[in-house]
Amino acid sequence: MNTSPRLRLSAVLIAKNAASQLPACLDSLAFCDEILVVDSGSTDGTVELAQARGARVIQAEWRGFGAQKQFAVVQAAHDWVLCIDADERVSPRLHENILKALAAPNQQAYRFPRCNRFLGRHLRHGEGYPDWSLRLFDRRRARWSDDAVHERVISDVEVGTLEGDLLHDSAETLDAYLAKQNRYTTLAAEQAFSAGRRASAGHLLLSPLLRFVKFYFFRLGFLDGLPGLVHILIGCGNSFAKYAKMLDLQKRNL
């Protein structure tokens, strides 16, 4: 626990069957005054591992990504929270800058770059970087959206920027990654359809194409080599899949 004069901080994360990823995550959060893990029914020892490393664990039924993360924020012991996923870790530079910000905060919410490791390479361009993430905030001035997928932090204050990367280092296989993307596109399509949005053939054709041009050329994704190309092509496929699933929902709900 850090005893320097600064605002007290709770690290909060949601987890299910994350025992293989959690140790590195929790180690990177050792500077926080509290680590809170909201678990939704793990069977792989996640709960025991978290508790053994000093985290407070709460069991809660799954609510969807946004609602689950907001539930975790509400349960935290301190108003300032750092939201992190089990497959992420705070880099030493980000750790240092978080402590500096809490010692003399000039904002009530902060974002920082998220660096994604994909196919063994940390992506530095395209969709993979900087992937700005608002994860450090005073919960009295910000909250997670209720979105079931692609959740985001909503704030009514100016957002500051911290240097240092949040490292996303998923150990999942490409097969598992693709399966997860399939689930996400289904949730995204259902969410968009429920909000009254509708898809067309134009969306199917143009969305993947424009996404590829933006991230591979304008955002220099080609500099990340083959992993960068695969990452962007999967993202383009996700765009196509989401709109195709929306079209399917539209046909089935005529």
C-alpha positions in Angstrom: 0.0 0.0 0.0 1.4 3.5 -0.9 1.3 5.9 2.0 2.4 9.1 0.1 0.0 12.1 0.4 -2.4 11.5 -2.4 -6.0 10.6 -3.1 -6.8 7.0 -2.2 -7.4 4.7 -5.1 -9.5 1.6 -5.7 -8.6 -0.7 -8.7 -11.7 -2.4 -9.9 -12.0 -5.3 -12.4 -14.6 -7.8 -13.5 -13.6 -11.4 -14.0 -14.7 -14.9 -14.9 -12.3 -17.8 -15.3 -9.3 -15.5 -15.5 -6.9 -17.4 -13.3 -4.2 -17.6 -16.0 -4.3 -13.9 -16.7 -4.9 -12.4 -13.2 -1.4 -12.7 -11.5 0.3 -10.2 -13.8 -2.7 -7.9 -13.6 -2.8 -7.9 -9.9 1.0 -7.5 -9.5 0.8 -4.3 -11.6 -1.9 -2.9 -9.3 0.1 -3.3 -6.0 0.3 0.5 -5.7 -3.4 0.8 -5.3 -5.0 1.2 -1.9 -7.7 -1.4 -2.7 -8.1 -4.1 -5.4 -11.7 -5.1 -5.9 -12.6 -8.1 -8.2 -16.2 -8.7 -9.1 -16.5 -12.3 -10.2 -19.4 -13.8 -12.1 -19.1 -17.5 -11.4 -15.5 -18.6 -12.0 -14.7 -22.3 -11.7 -10.9 -22.1 -12.4 -9.6 -20.8 -9.0 -9.9 -17.1 -10.0 -11.6 -16.2 -6.7 -9.0 -18.0 -4.5 -6.1 -16.6 -6.5 -7.4 -13.0 -6.1 -8.0 -13.4 -2.4 -4.6 -14.9 -1.9 -3.1 -11.8 -3.4 -5.0 -9.4 -1.2 -8.0 -8.5 -3.4 -11.5 -8.1 -2.1 -13.8 -10.3 -4.1 -17.6 -9.9 -4.6 -19.7 -12.5 -6.4 -22.3 -11.0 -8.8 -24.5 -12.3 -11.6 -23.6 -11.2 -15.1 -25.3 -7.9 -16.1 -23.6 -7.1 -19.4 -20.2 -5.4 -19.7 -21.2 -1.8 -19.0 -23.6 -2.6 -16.1 -21.1 -5.1 -14.6 -18.3 -2.6 -14.6 -20.5 0.1 -13.1 -21.6 -2.3 -10.4 -17.9 -2.8 -9.5 -17.3 0.9 -9.4 -20.1 1.5 -7.0 -18.8 -1.3 -4.7 -15.3 0.3 -4.4 -14.1 1.7 -1.1 -12.8 4.9 -2.6 -14.2 7.5 -5.0 -11.2 7.5 -7.3 -11.2 4.3 -9.3 -8.9 2.7 -11.8 -10.8 0.3 -14.1 -8.9 -2.5 -15.6 -9.5 -5.9 -17.2 -7.9 -9.2 -16.1 -5.8 -9.4 -19.3 -4.4 -5.9 -18.9 -1.6 -4.5 -16.7 -0.4 -1.1 -15.8 3.1 -0.3 -17.2 5.7 1.2 -14.8 5.5 4.6 -16.5 1.7 4.7 -16.3 1.9 3.6 -12.6 4.2 6.5 -11.9 2.0 9.0 -13.7 -1.2 7.8 -12.0 0.4 8.4 -8.6 1.5 11.9 -9.7 -2.0 12.7 -10.9 -3.6 11.6 -7.6 -1.0 13.6 -5.6 -2.1 16.8 -7.4 -5.1 16.2 -9.6 -6.0 18.9 -12.1 -8.8 16.8 -13.7 -11.4 14.5 -12.4 -11.0 11.9 -15.2 -8.0 10.7 -17.1 -7.4 8.7 -20.2 -4.2 7.0 -21.4 -3.1 4.9 -24.4 -3.8 1.2 -24.4 -1.3 -1.0 -26.2 -2.6 -4.3 -27.6 -0.5 -7.3 -28.1 -1.7 -9.5 -31.0 -0.1 -12.6 -32.5 3.0 -12.0 -30.4 3.5 -8.3 -31.3 2.6 -5.1 -29.5 0.7 -3.1 -32.1 1.8 0.5 -32.4 -0.4 1.7 -35.3 -3.8 1.1 -36.9 -6.6 0.1 -34.6 -4.1 -1.3 -32.0 -2.6 2.0 -30.8 -3.0 4.4 -29.1 -6.5 3.0 -28.4 -7.3 5.8 -25.9 -9.0 4.5 -22.8 -10.6 6.6 -20.1 -10.1 4.3 -17.0 -9.1 6.6 -14.1 -11.8 8.8 -12.7 -13.7 10.2 -9.7 -16.8 8.1 -9.7 -18.9 11.1 -8.6 -18.2 12.7 -12.0 -18.1 9.7 -14.4 -19.7 6.3 -14.8 -19.7 3.4 -17.2 -22.4 3.3 -19.9 -25.1 0.6 -19.7 -24.0 -0.9 -23.1 -23.9 -4.7 -23.1 -20.8 -4.5 -25.4 -18.4 -1.7 -26.5 -19.1 0.0 -23.1 -17.5 3.3 -22.4 -17.0 5.7 -19.5 -19.3 8.7 -19.6 -18.1 11.9 -17.9 -19.4 15.5 -17.6 -15.9 16.9 -17.0 -12.9 17.6 -19.1 -10.7 14.6 -19.5 -7.0 14.7 -18.9 -4.3 12.6 -20.5 -1.6 10.6 -18.8 1.6 9.2 -20.4 2.4 5.5 -20.1 0.7 2.5 -21.6 -2.0 0.2 -20.3 -0.8 -3.1 -21.7 -3.3 -5.5 -23.1 -1.6 -8.9 -23.3 -4.3 -11.5 -24.0 -3.0 -15.1 -23.9 -6.0 -16.4 -25.9 -5.5 -18.3 -29.1 -6.6 -16.8 -32.4 -9.5 -19.3 -32.4 -10.7 -18.0 -29.0 -10.2 -14.4 -30.2 -12.4 -15.0 -33.2 -15.1 -16.7 -31.1 -15.1 -13.7 -28.8 -15.5 -11.3 -31.8 -18.4 -13.4 -33.0 -20.1 -12.9 -29.6 -19.3 -9.2 -29.6 -20.8 -8.6 -33.1 -24.0 -10.4 -32.1 -24.3 -8.2 -29.0 -23.5 -5.1 -31.0 -26.1 -5.9 -33.7 -28.8 -6.6 -31.1 -27.9 -3.4 -29.3 -28.0 -1.3 -32.5 -31.3 -2.9 -33.6 -32.9 -2.3 -30.2 -31.8 1.4 -30.4 -33.7 1.7 -33.7 -30.7 1.7 -36.1 -31.1 -0.2 -39.4 -28.6 -1.7 -41.7 -28.4 -1.7 -45.6 -26.4 -3.3 -48.3 -24.4 -0.1 -48.4 -23.3 -0.7 -44.8 -22.2 -4.2 -45.7 -20.0 -3.0 -48.5 -18.7 0.4 -47.4 -18.1 -0.1 -43.7 -15.4 -2.8 -44.0 -13.8 -1.0 -46.9 -13.6 2.4 -45.2 -12.4 0.8 -42.0 -9.5 -0.9 -43.9 -8.5 2.3 -45.6 -8.6 4.3 -42.4 -6.6 2.0 -40.2 -4.3 0.3 -42.6 -3.2 3.3 -44.6 -4.1 6.6 -42.8 -3.3 5.2 -39.3 -0.2 3.3 -40.7 -1.4 -0.2 -39.7 0.9 -1.6 -42.4 3.9 -0.7 -40.2 2.8 -3.4 -37.7 3.5 -6.2 -40.2 1.4 -9.3 -40.6 -0.1 -9.1 -37.1 -1.3 -5.6 -37.9 -2.8 -6.7 -41.2 -4.6 -9.7 -39.5 -5.9 -7.4 -36.7 -7.3 -4.9 -39.1 -8.9 -7.5 -41.4 -10.6 -9.1 -38.4 -11.9 -5.7 -37.5 -13.3 -5.2 -41.0 -14.9 -8.6 -40.8 -16.5 -7.6 -37.6 -18.0 -4.6 -39.3 -19.4 -6.8 -42.0 -20.7 -9.4 -39.5 -22.4 -6.8 -37.3 -24.4 -5.3 -40.2 -25.2 -8.8 -41.6 -26.6 -9.7 -38.3 -28.6 -6.5 -38.1 -30.1 -7.3 -41.6 -31.0 -10.8 -40.3 -32.7 -9.2 -37.3 -34.6 -6.9 -39.6 -35.8 -9.7 -41.8 -36.9 -11.8 -38.8 -38.8 -8.9 -37.2 -40.8 -7.8 -40.2 
